[in-house]
Amino acid sequence: MSHEHVSYLELLARGAATEAYDRPVLLARANGAGPEALADLEEAKQLALRVRAELEGRRRREAELSALFATAHDLAGLRDLDAVLRAIVQRARSLLGTEVAYLSLNDPAAGDTYMRVTEGSVSARFQQVRLGMGEGLGGLVAQTARPYVTDDYFGDARFQHTRTIDTAVRDEGLVAILGVPLSLGSQVIGVLFAADRRARVFEREQVALLCSFAAHAAVAIDTANLLAETRSALAELERANDIIREHSGVIERASEVHDRLSELVLHGGGVHDVARAVSEVLGGTVEFTEAGAGTARRAGGHAVREGDDWVAAVSAGGEALGTLVLHGRPDLDPVDQRTLERAALVTSLLLLARRSAGEAEQRVRGELLDDLLDAPDRDRRLLRERAARLRTDSEAPHVVLAARVDRPAGDGDTDAGRRESADRQRLWSAASHLAATRRGLASARDGGTVLLLPLGPGETAAELARQTAKSLGGTLREEVTVGASAPVRAPLDHPDRVAVAYEEARRCLDALRLLHRSGQGAAAEDLGFLGLLLAERRDIGGFVDRTVGQVVAYDRRRGTELVRTLDAYFASGMSPARTKDELHVHVNTVAQRLERIGRLLGPDWQSPARALEIQLALRLHALSDAVGGK
């Protein structure tokens, strides 16, 4: 064996770097070795490199197996899921030689994905990012249940890029990313990632290794879930044993519930107080469901079993008011059945009393508002006393709102009038409830409903109109159009202003319907120049400010001539060429000014409707300047 061959053995023995294996060939060539000797050395070098690669592969596989065995050992003694997942991510990062490794899990309740464990990450934004389902490389992995790798994340168009995830990845500085699915059966519950801040190629063996770690992570999560379910099952078993132990005292509980229900009625308790008291006595959960909400329940005088629940109808005079549903007690004895039926009877009495009180309060609120609209000369002291008894907010500015249900035009059938009457009744009921919750008033009027509601801090009449349309429309599940007046200050001190404001609100309501904006809410200020015609008070300054105020303010701050340019532009038939002749400036100057105007007024400022409003506002602005200068 030649000296050079011995050198290769020494290199293998000490695990030298690949570059060191070129040295014996170079020395032999320098010493004048012949072609045959050099070829022999080259063959020995290649053989030594293959042996080195085999040894390196064996060492790597030994390290991988050792890490996988250590992970399996962690799972066998699972106590802390976070600790196990952290160890898996750390080992994956170490064996793959990546700068970063991380694990994300799906959150079905929130409908997104979140970071569970990160290793090597330095960006707080990246560590806390939450992603929508199907976004980013992880979304592609979760969708296909297959590993995916990219050597250039931002240049890869195979998956959906979003601002949130791209910002987080850029903040972390990641370039190459490998993601493998965490699967439980056919369901992907998360993704395990390995990533570098530079371009790199992930080999097939590295992908397989990360898949192995992902399988261990999925087992860890499944094991933790099973442990949680076992603890939950044990807790349920303990509760069941408690119910069995309490069953011997069922007669005593029946007597107790009778006493408690009687006490609730005498002390003004409500429906949910009854349900809570019966829940405690029967050892289950009692819920009250109003008639028409949820699944229809069978009416009758007795408690009946439906699946694992017991149901008792709440009714009065043949009218179904709702049901009491008992959960958690599938095996109910006859005595407890009678208890549930007695609770349903008490609930019906409370509902009838509440309905009578509510209808009486709605009528009183409607009568007070009717008096403000029809008899403004009534004694103001008496009006304030009546409002105080209804707990209305009489000090805040109020807005009068006219509301109406908007349906498509009828086909002339005999039920159209009946439906319209039902719509008015439902609208009045919903508006009365809204008025009571907002400390205002409501009344049925002119085929719709009128409301007098206080403005909240910083709230405008237009905002209140939109909120009211949305609230009433959501309650009725119909389009409700709402027109609003300008704010009325101290309406109880100046009741004559309420009727005037109502007429303004009705004009606004009619305008919305003519403009095909049914189902919306608006005040005069929302309707541009049309609002000037509808509003009781002509707020010309407000209209000018809302329409061209930004352009006027810009000229005032910068000493520019945007208003003059805008006026000349419209006067020239919206022609930049004729405008520059009118202003004696270059056409580029006109273009630059018009571009600035577009940024101030919005991209649609030259549409016919906007252009008409802008021209009117310019005329009113010029008129106000002329009047103010005199």
DOPALUM-598314 format. One line per 2 residues: their letters; for each residue x, y, z of C-alpha. Coordinates in pm, whole numbers, plus 50000, padded with zeros to 5 digits. Layout:
N
a> X/Y/Z | ...
***
This chain:
630
ms> 50000/50000/50000 | 50147/50334/49894
he> 50204/50627/50123 | 49928/50822/49947
hv> 49677/50539/50003 | 49767/50544/50375
sy> 49698/50921/50372 | 49340/50855/50258
le> 49291/50614/50547 | 49418/50875/50790
ll> 49182/51132/50642 | 48890/50891/50689
ar> 49000/50813/51042 | 49001/51173/51155
ga> 48686/51271/50957 | 48860/51534/50747
at> 48670/51779/50528 | 48604/51693/50161
ea> 48863/51945/50039 | 49144/51759/50221
yd> 49105/51456/49989 | 49252/51653/49696
rp> 49587/51700/49878 | 49750/51354/49810
vl> 49680/51387/49434 | 49823/51738/49428
la> 50140/51628/49617 | 50192/51333/49383
ra> 50155/51555/49075 | 50402/51803/49228
ng> 50652/51521/49288 | 50637/51419/48921
ag> 50421/51105/48951 | 50329/50940/48619
pe> 49981/50922/48463 | 49917/50569/48588
al> 50005/50661/48947 | 49789/50971/48928
ad> 49495/50772/48787 | 49537/50516/49063
le> 49538/50793/49326 | 49230/50955/49168
ea> 49047/50621/49186 | 49153/50580/49552
kq> 49033/50935/49625 | 48687/50866/49479
la> 48665/50542/49675 | 48765/50723/49998
lr> 48506/50995/49933 | 48235/50730/49885
vr> 48341/50566/50211 | 48336/50908/50380
ae> 47985/50981/50244 | 47864/50642/50364
le> 48009/50701/50711 | 47861/51050/50721
gr> 47521/50914/50619 | 47540/50648/50888
rr> 47629/50907/51151 | 47341/51127/51035
re> 47095/50838/51042 | 47219/50740/51388
ae> 47160/51098/51507 | 46814/51101/51349
ls> 46721/50766/51503 | 46853/50882/51838
al> 46641/51197/51817 | 46333/50999/51711
fa> 46385/50751/51996 | 46425/51041/52240
ta> 46101/51191/52105 | 45920/50858/52145
hd> 46051/50844/52502 | 45912/51192/52565
la> 45572/51078/52436 | 45573/50770/52660
gl> 45607/50993/52966 | 45388/51276/52837
rd> 45311/51523/53113 | 45347/51863/52949
ld> 45236/51890/52584 | 45420/52222/52534
av> 45748/52071/52653 | 45717/51774/52414
lr> 45633/51995/52114 | 45920/52229/52199
ai> 46163/51936/52210 | 46038/51810/51872
vq> 46085/52151/51710 | 46432/52194/51865
ra> 46548/51852/51738 | 46406/51914/51392
rs> 46593/52245/51368 | 46918/52088/51490
ll> 46914/51782/51261 | 46806/51971/50949
gt> 47058/52246/51023 | 46807/52526/50969
ev> 46811/52864/51134 | 46444/52852/51233
ay> 46186/52579/51302 | 45826/52630/51411
ls> 45492/52454/51451 | 45146/52597/51384
ln> 44807/52453/51487 | 44458/52512/51348
dp> 44202/52681/51573 | 43858/52559/51452
aa> 43673/52787/51695 | 43842/53104/51564
gd> 43863/52974/51207 | 44235/53046/51172
ty> 44587/52911/51241 | 44828/53024/51512
mr> 45194/52972/51609 | 45222/52712/51889
vt> 45603/52667/51916 | 45895/52854/51754
eg> 46269/52788/51776 | 46531/53029/51646
sv> 46277/53303/51575 | 46376/53660/51665
sa> 46066/53850/51546 | 45783/53907/51797
rf> 45543/53975/51506 | 45630/53636/51351
qq> 45589/53450/51681 | 45241/53596/51741
vr> 45101/53586/51386 | 44758/53433/51327
lg> 44666/53332/50972 | 44340/53264/50796
mg> 44274/52907/50681 | 44436/52837/50342
eg> 44686/53128/50356 | 45060/53103/50292
lg> 45272/52791/50241 | 45108/52635/50548
gl> 44767/52678/50384 | 44888/52482/50079
va> 45022/52203/50303 | 44697/52188/50502
qt> 44487/52188/50184 | 44674/51906/50009
ar> 44796/51714/50321 | 45138/51691/50148
py> 45481/51841/50223 | 45578/52153/50028
vt> 45914/52326/49999 | 46013/52660/49850
dd> 46365/52796/49806 | 46231/53149/49745
yf> 45918/53224/49949 | 45837/53565/49802
gd> 45891/53448/49443 | 45673/53139/49480
ar> 45321/53178/49332 | 45190/52830/49420
fq> 45026/52946/49741 | 44818/53245/49851
ht> 45025/53541/49968 | 44864/53783/50216
rt> 44990/54108/50364 | 44979/53969/50719
id> 45185/53656/50655 | 45426/53821/50408
ta> 45496/54099/50659 | 45568/53843/50933
vr> 45794/53630/50708 | 45979/53940/50586
de> 46018/54061/50946 | 46180/53726/51035
gl> 46392/53736/50717 | 46297/53386/50597
va> 46372/53278/50237 | 46365/52896/50210
il> 46081/52715/50389 | 45984/52348/50419
gv> 45641/52261/50560 | 45498/51916/50639
pl> 45146/51834/50762 | 45048/51734/51117
sl> 44777/51476/51048 | 44533/51284/51265
gs> 44381/51032/51029 | 44263/51227/50724
qv> 44243/51557/50913 | 44530/51809/50901
ig> 44550/51981/51240 | 44862/52189/51183
vl> 45196/52222/51004 | 45561/52171/51111
fa> 45811/52402/50939 | 46188/52428/50894
ad> 46323/52749/50741 | 46642/52938/50655
rr> 46718/53303/50601 | 46900/53215/50279
ar> 46821/53011/49970 | 46880/52637/50016
vf> 46765/52303/49878 | 46600/52057/50118
er> 46694/51698/50032 | 46444/51415/50015
eq> 46587/51259/50333 | 46540/51590/50519
va> 46177/51610/50408 | 46120/51254/50527
ll> 46287/51332/50861 | 46066/51636/50920
cs> 45761/51423/50832 | 45868/51177/51105
fa> 45890/51457/51360 | 45549/51582/51244
ah> 45401/51236/51301 | 45540/51238/51656
aa> 45398/51586/51715 | 45054/51473/51593
va> 45069/51172/51828 | 45161/51404/52116
id> 44865/51631/52044 | 44628/51334/52004
ta> 44755/51185/52331 | 44701/51515/52513
nl> 44349/51538/52370 | 44271/51184/52481
la> 44396/51265/52830 | 44175/51575/52837
et> 43875/51372/52720 | 43947/51111/52985
rs> 43958/51378/53255 | 43633/51524/53119
al> 43471/51179/53120 | 43580/51124/53480
ae> 43433/51461/53576 | 43105/51368/53403
le> 43103/51036/53588 | 43150/51215/53918
ra> 42859/51447/53837 | 42643/51148/53745
nd> 42722/50988/54081 | 42625/51309/54256
ii> 42287/51305/54075 | 42229/50945/54179
re> 42306/51027/54541 | 42065/51320/54530
hs> 41784/51118/54370 | 41670/50984/54705
gv> 41563/51338/54803 | 41342/51403/54500
ie> 41023/51457/54703 | 41195/51712/54923
ra> 41319/51894/54612 | 40966/51908/54472
se> 40850/52080/54788 | 41150/52310/54775
vh> 41083/52413/54415 | 40720/52492/54497
dr> 40832/52725/54775 | 41101/52886/54561
ls> 40869/52947/54266 | 40608/53101/54490
el> 40870/53330/54641 | 40997/53430/54294
vl> 40649/53530/54180 | 40581/53729/54497
hg> 40911/53917/54472 | 40888/54002/54100
gg> 41126/53738/53964 | 41164/53682/53589
vh> 41149/53390/53348 | 41520/53320/53368
dv> 41507/53329/53748 | 41251/53047/53728
ar> 41473/52849/53489 | 41773/52898/53718
av> 41582/52786/54028 | 41445/52473/53856
se> 41794/52393/53722 | 41932/52390/54075
vl> 41648/52175/54210 | 41643/51917/53927
gg> 42021/51894/53893 | 42023/51973/53519
tv> 42014/52279/53297 | 41677/52440/53218
ef> 41652/52683/52926 | 41355/52892/52816
te> 41302/52920/52439 | 41054/53172/52304
ag> 40790/53059/52056 | 40916/53069/51699
ag> 41286/53060/51799 | 41483/52745/51726
ta> 41321/52406/51664 | 40946/52391/51701
rr> 40844/52209/52018 | 40534/51999/52082
ag> 40269/52177/52284 | 40064/52014/52558
gh> 40004/52015/52931 | 40264/51751/53016
av> 40641/51729/53007 | 40756/51505/52722
re> 41091/51354/52639 | 41266/51453/52313
gd> 41593/51268/52270 | 41792/51322/52589
dw> 41595/51637/52679 | 41265/51695/52856
va> 41031/51961/52719 | 40736/52138/52880
av> 40521/52373/52672 | 40464/52726/52802
sa> 40120/52840/52680 | 39818/53045/52779
gg> 39468/53036/52632 | 39581/52812/52347
ea> 39865/53048/52251 | 40214/52898/52248
lg> 40450/53133/52435 | 40757/52909/52432
tl> 40906/52600/52598 | 41113/52502/52900
vl> 41383/52253/52799 | 41568/52045/53060
hg> 41913/51921/52955 | 42128/51670/53142
rp> 41851/51459/53302 | 41740/51198/53044
dl> 41598/50969/53315 | 41348/51196/53486
dp> 41114/51040/53742 | 40742/51133/53754
vd> 40783/51368/54052 | 41050/51572/53875
qr> 40834/51576/53558 | 40556/51741/53761
tl> 40815/51993/53888 | 40909/52088/53531
er> 40539/52122/53435 | 40472/52345/53739
aa> 40767/52564/53636 | 40619/52596/53283
lv> 40286/52712/53431 | 40459/52975/53647
ts> 40663/53087/53343 | 40345/53141/53137
ll> 40197/53359/53414 | 40515/53569/53430
ll> 40522/53608/53050 | 40160/53726/53042
ar> 40233/53978/53318 | 40547/54099/53138
rs> 40360/54128/52808 | 40084/54334/52968
ag> 40337/54564/53134 | 40539/54597/52812
ea> 40236/54676/52600 | 40120/54932/52855
eq> 40462/55102/52853 | 40471/55099/52471
rv> 40128/55264/52459 | 40234/55527/52712
rg> 40552/55603/52514 | 40349/55624/52193
el> 40091/55854/52354 | 40361/56092/52480
ld> 40519/56113/52134 | 40176/56161/51974
dl> 40113/56454/52209 | 40448/56611/52114
ld> 40357/56580/51746 | 39986/56670/51758
ap> 39946/56893/52063 | 40270/57089/52115
dr> 40086/57347/52326 | 40036/57103/52614
dr> 40170/57189/52959 | 40546/57139/52932
rl> 40582/57060/53301 | 40337/56771/53262
lr> 40520/56651/52951 | 40849/56642/53143
er> 40690/56453/53433 | 40548/56191/53195
aa> 40889/56158/53027 | 41061/56119/53365
rl> 40828/55830/53458 | 40933/55657/53134
rt> 41302/55717/53217 | 41366/55904/52891
ds> 41684/56107/52845 | 41523/56452/52817
ea> 41847/56654/52845 | 42031/56519/52538
ph> 41969/56646/52184 | 41717/56421/52008
vv> 41658/56315/51650 | 41318/56239/51498
la> 41328/55930/51275 | 41062/55815/51028
ar> 41081/55441/50955 | 40893/55223/50710
vd> 40912/54860/50592 | 40989/54851/50220
rp> 40861/54553/50023 | 40857/54506/49645
ag> 40535/54625/49479 | 40253/54375/49542
dg> 40074/54175/49276 | 39725/54277/49386
dt> 39645/53962/49581 | 39397/53975/49869
da> 39670/53910/50128 | 39873/54222/50041
gr> 39677/54448/50276 | 39699/54193/50555
re> 40076/54161/50513 | 40116/54540/50513
sa> 39917/54565/50836 | 40127/54290/50994
dr> 40447/54469/50882 | 40332/54791/51048
qr> 40252/54605/51373 | 40589/54426/51377
lw> 40772/54749/51297 | 40595/54934/51579
sa> 40677/54654/51824 | 41046/54648/51723
as> 41069/55029/51727 | 40905/55046/52072
hl> 41160/54799/52208 | 41447/54997/52053
aa> 41307/55322/52196 | 41280/55169/52544
tr> 41641/55044/52536 | 41766/55384/52412
rg> 41553/55588/52654 | 41346/55738/52374
la> 40989/55729/52239 | 40815/55551/51950
sa> 40469/55559/51791 | 40292/55412/51487
rd> 40220/55685/51231 | 40147/55741/50861
gg> 40182/55374/50761 | 40515/55340/50943
tv> 40674/55432/51273 | 40816/55753/51417
ll> 41089/55750/51683 | 41234/56023/51903
lp> 41579/55903/52015 | 41856/56083/52205
lg> 42194/56130/52040 | 42490/55964/52208
pg> 42819/56149/52270 | 42980/56234/51937
et> 42695/56070/51744 | 42537/56237/51440
aa> 42182/56219/51309 | 42305/56033/50999
el> 42484/55770/51211 | 42176/55722/51428
ar> 41959/55678/51116 | 42191/55409/50978
qt> 42207/55227/51313 | 41828/55237/51345
ak> 41774/55100/50991 | 42021/54819/51059
sl> 41872/54735/51400 | 41508/54735/51288
gg> 41592/54553/50963 | 41782/54285/51154
tl> 41497/54235/51400 | 41227/54213/51132
re> 41449/54048/50867 | 41300/54294/50623
ev> 41433/54609/50457 | 41353/54905/50684
tv> 41420/55254/50546 | 41481/55535/50798
ga> 41490/55910/50739 | 41625/56138/51012
sa> 41580/56502/51103 | 41848/56741/51218
pv> 41909/56726/51596 | 41638/56887/51813
ra> 41766/57037/52136 | 41549/57004/52449
pl> 41241/56864/52266 | 41032/56864/52586
dh> 41103/57234/52636 | 41024/57309/52270
pd> 40762/57051/52164 | 40668/57258/51858
rv> 41004/57167/51704 | 40925/56793/51713
av> 40645/56812/51453 | 40868/57023/51224
ay> 41152/56773/51263 | 40913/56485/51184
ee> 40819/56646/50853 | 41189/56678/50768
ar> 41245/56311/50856 | 40950/56208/50635
rc> 41087/56410/50343 | 41423/56240/50388
ld> 41251/55897/50400 | 41059/55969/50077
al> 41381/56087/49909 | 41560/55764/50001
rl> 41283/55558/49844 | 41285/55772/49526
lh> 41664/55735/49507 | 41622/55353/49527
rs> 41802/55340/49861 | 41543/55129/50042
gq> 41673/54952/50350 | 41914/55238/50433
ga> 41913/55514/50689 | 42015/55873/50620
aa> 41977/56235/50725 | 41965/56539/50498
ed> 42343/56579/50528 | 42386/56242/50350
lg> 42190/56353/50042 | 42420/56626/49911
fl> 42250/56926/49750 | 41917/56738/49771
gl> 41955/56761/50147 | 41949/57141/50122
ll> 41600/57117/49975 | 41479/56860/50229
ae> 41626/57004/50548 | 41418/57241/50758
rr> 41725/57456/50823 | 41931/57531/50513
di> 42283/57443/50627 | 42458/57597/50327
gg> 42792/57629/50504 | 42784/57263/50605
fv> 42702/57154/50248 | 42987/57362/50103
dr> 43231/57231/50362 | 43132/56865/50305
tv> 43155/56905/49926 | 43460/57126/49854
gq> 43586/57213/50201 | 43914/57021/50156
vv> 43997/57216/49838 | 43916/57551/50001
ay> 44126/57461/50307 | 44418/57353/50084
dr> 44415/57689/49902 | 44400/57870/50235
rr> 44699/57677/50374 | 44918/57672/50063
gt> 44816/57990/49882 | 44725/57785/49572
el> 44443/57845/49323 | 44267/57509/49316
vr> 43919/57662/49368 | 43974/57904/49078
tl> 44106/57619/48862 | 43805/57402/48949
da> 43564/57685/48865 | 43738/57751/48530
yf> 43746/57375/48451 | 43367/57342/48482
as> 43311/57674/48302 | 43524/57541/48012
gm> 43314/57228/47969 | 43566/57016/48166
sp> 43831/57070/47896 | 44191/57107/48025
ar> 44294/57279/47700 | 44025/57550/47730
tk> 44091/57577/48105 | 44457/57666/48052
de> 44351/57944/47811 | 44106/58074/48071
lh> 44375/58074/48344 | 44668/58173/48116
vh> 44883/57884/48241 | 45046/57580/48079
vn> 44826/57275/48024 | 45062/57070/48247
tv> 44988/57313/48530 | 44616/57250/48482
aq> 44675/56872/48481 | 44878/56891/48802
rl> 44611/57099/48975 | 44333/56864/48862
er> 44533/56566/48991 | 44567/56737/49331
ig> 44191/56813/49330 | 44120/56446/49256
rl> 44328/56339/49558 | 44136/56583/49779
lg> 43783/56508/49652 | 43813/56139/49562
pd> 43838/55949/49232 | 43468/55993/49139
wq> 43466/56375/49160 | 43402/56410/48785
sp> 43102/56172/48778 | 42781/56354/48676
ar> 42622/56345/49024 | 42938/56457/49207
al> 43020/56721/48944 | 42673/56874/48984
ei> 42713/56896/49363 | 43064/57041/49333
ql> 42951/57310/49089 | 42663/57407/49318
al> 42898/57418/49617 | 43142/57639/49422
rl> 42860/57884/49340 | 42744/57893/49702
ha> 43103/57939/49821 | 43155/58229/49581
ls> 42825/58381/49692 | 42918/58353/50060
da> 43256/58519/49989 | 43084/58801/49802
vg> 42833/58856/50083 | 43100/58832/50348
gk> 43318/59088/50171 | 43051/59358/50173
***
